[in-house]
Amino acid sequence: MKIKTITQTFAADVYQGLKSNPKSLMSKYFYDDEGSRIFQKIMRMPEYYPTDCEYEIFDTKADAILKKIVPYNEPFDLIELGAGDGMKTKLLLTHFLEQKADVNYMPVDISEEAMNLLTNDFKSAMPDLNITPFVGDFYDALSKIQHVDKRKKVYMFLGSTIGNFPHHKAVSFFRKLNKYMSSGDMFLVGFDLKKSPEIVLPAYDDPHGHTAAFNLNLLTRMNRELGADFNLGKFFHYAAYDPITGSAKSYLISKESQKVYFEEFGEPVLFAKWEPIFMEISQKYDMQMIKRFAGDTNFTIMDNFYDSRNYFVNSLWEAK
Ligand SMILES: C[S@@+](CC[C@H](N)C(=O)[O-])C[C@H]1O[C@@H](n2cnc3c(N)ncnc32)[C@H](O)[C@@H]1O
C-alpha cells in the first residue's frame, strides 16, 4: 500500500483519520493561510463571544496580571503558543511596555502568514518591543525556546485553544509544557467556561457561514496538497453542544454515499450517506475541572481572571 512510503505528517495523519471509524481530522490542519484568514472572521463575529471576553479581561486586568507574573518587575520572556493575530495580546503588551516591563515576546504559530502579519503589526504599533516569532508546531517551539536564555519564562495559551484538545491530550499537553518549564515559571491559560447552550452553540454554528467555510476549507486543503478530489457541495457542516459533558463538536456530513480519491493514497476513501467526519471539539470547563488539570500536572493556581459575565477565565499557573 502506498501510504507506507508517505513520510509527510499531514498525509499520514489524514490517512489515519479517514480510515478510522468514526472518521476524524486533526484541528491543527485547519490553519493553512486561508484557514487562518477565515478564523480571523470567526473571531470578529458577534456570536463568537470568547474573543470579546478575553479582550475585556486584558483591557481591565492587565495591571493585575503583570503584578502577578512579575511581582518584583523581573525581566521575563513571554512565549505565546498559537498566537494567531495576537489582537488581545497586543493590549496586554502595550500595557506591559507602558509599565516599563522588561519583556521579550516570542509568539509561536503553525501559520506562517499569521506570524508575518502579527510581527509586522506589533513592530509598527510597539517599535520598542523585542519580538522573536517562531513558525512551527507548539512542541518544536517548546524544545527550542527552553534554552534561549535564563530569564523567567511566562507561557500563554489563549482563546481556549486548549478546548480543541480531547481531555487526555490536554493533560499530556500540560505535563509536557511543565517538563519544559523551570520552577517559578508561569503559564496563563484561557478556558471557556460552561454556560447556556443558547450562547455556546451559535459560536460554532453561525448564520454567516464562517464556521462552515472554516471546516470545508480543510477539504480544499486536502484537494490541493494531497491531490484529493473532494466535492465540497457533497458535504455540509453540523455542530452540536452537549451540556452534560460541556463539549461543542463540529462535523462534516457526507450528503451521499461516495468515494474520494487521493493521489497520495493507493485506495479511495469511502463515505456512506450521512457519515460524519469529526472535525473539532471545543470543550467548555468548570472550575473543578481546571483545578484538577493544574493539580494533576504539577502546577499551582496563582490567580483566576474572569470577564464580567463569567463566561471565560484566564487562569494563571506556576510550575512547581
Ligand atoms: C483557536 S486559535 C487561537 C488564536 C489566538 N491565540 C487567539 O486567542 O485569538 C488557535 C491558533 O493556534 C494555532 N495552532 C493550532 N495548532 C497548532 C500547533 N500544533 N502548533 C502551533 N500553532 C498551532 C493556529 O494557527 C491558530 O492561530
The ligand as a Tripos MOL2 file, in Angstrom:
@<TRIPOS>MOLECULE
LIG
   27    29     1     0     0
SMALL
NO_CHARGES

@<TRIPOS>ATOM
      1 C1         -8.1350   28.9170   18.3330 C.3       1 LIG1
      2 S1         -6.8550   29.8130   17.5010 S.3       1 LIG1
      3 C2         -6.4370   30.9880   18.7790 C.3       1 LIG1
      4 C3         -5.6180   32.1460   18.2990 C.3       1 LIG1
      5 C4         -5.2350   33.1530   19.3880 C.3       1 LIG1
      6 N1         -4.4600   32.5410   20.4540 N.3       1 LIG1
      7 C5         -6.4620   33.7960   19.9710 C.2       1 LIG1
      8 O1         -6.7400   33.5800   21.1410 O.co2     1 LIG1
      9 O2         -7.1210   34.5430   19.2610 O.co2     1 LIG1
     10 C6         -5.5440   28.6430   17.5480 C.3       1 LIG1
     11 C7         -4.2170   29.1310   16.9720 C.3       1 LIG1
     12 O3         -3.2390   28.1100   17.2160 O.3       1 LIG1
     13 C8         -2.5210   27.8110   16.0180 C.3       1 LIG1
     14 N2         -2.2040   26.3780   16.0860 N.ar      1 LIG1
     15 C9         -3.0780   25.3500   16.0680 C.ar      1 LIG1
     16 N3         -2.4290   24.1720   16.2280 N.ar      1 LIG1
     17 C10        -1.1040   24.4920   16.3550 C.ar      1 LIG1
     18 C11         0.0730   23.7150   16.5610 C.ar      1 LIG1
     19 N4          0.0150   22.3890   16.6770 N.pl3     1 LIG1
     20 N5          1.2670   24.3630   16.6790 N.ar      1 LIG1
     21 C12         1.3230   25.7280   16.5620 C.ar      1 LIG1
     22 N6          0.2390   26.5120   16.3660 N.ar      1 LIG1
     23 C13        -0.9650   25.9010   16.2620 C.ar      1 LIG1
     24 C14        -3.4540   28.1930   14.8820 C.3       1 LIG1
     25 O4         -2.7640   28.5370   13.6980 O.3       1 LIG1
     26 C15        -4.2290   29.3680   15.4750 C.3       1 LIG1
     27 O5         -3.6030   30.6120   15.1880 O.3       1 LIG1
@<TRIPOS>BOND
     1     1     2 1
     2     2     3 1
     3     2    10 1
     4     3     4 1
     5     4     5 1
     6     5     6 1
     7     5     7 1
     8     7     8 2
     9     7     9 1
    10    10    11 1
    11    11    12 1
    12    11    26 1
    13    12    13 1
    14    13    14 1
    15    13    24 1
    16    14    15 ar
    17    14    23 ar
    18    15    16 ar
    19    16    17 ar
    20    17    18 ar
    21    17    23 ar
    22    18    19 1
    23    18    20 ar
    24    20    21 ar
    25    21    22 ar
    26    22    23 ar
    27    24    25 1
    28    24    26 1
    29    26    27 1
@<TRIPOS>SUBSTRUCTURE
     1 LIG1         1 GROUP 0 **** ****
